[in-house]
Amino acid sequence: MKKVFISQPMRDKSSEQILRERDGALAKIEEPFELIDTFFKDFDGNKLEFLGRSISLGLAKADVAVFIGNWQEYDGCRCEHFIASQYKIPCVYF
């Protein structure tokens, strides 16, 4: 079973909106997968700390990286995409 990492814009969005977008993308995946959950509700850090945690606890363990929406407009998503590309982690776009 493949481990799936999700990168999505989160700035200025409610938790409900983020999770709804995430669920919509996950519904499009046609094969069995395990979601690596990097939606941290219990972490109180700055943006760079969130990005570092997302990379170390999520992307580093992923078989596939899923990029949602207009990810190209967000620094953290672009960083995650660059890392996925450099480390040959297949990317999917929804």
Buried (B, 14 or more C-beta within 10 A) or exposed (E): EEEBBBBBBBEEEEEEEBEEBBEEBBEEBEEEBEBBEBBBEEEEEEEEEBBEBBBEBBBEEBBBBBBBBEBEEBEBBBBBBEBBEEEEBEBBEB
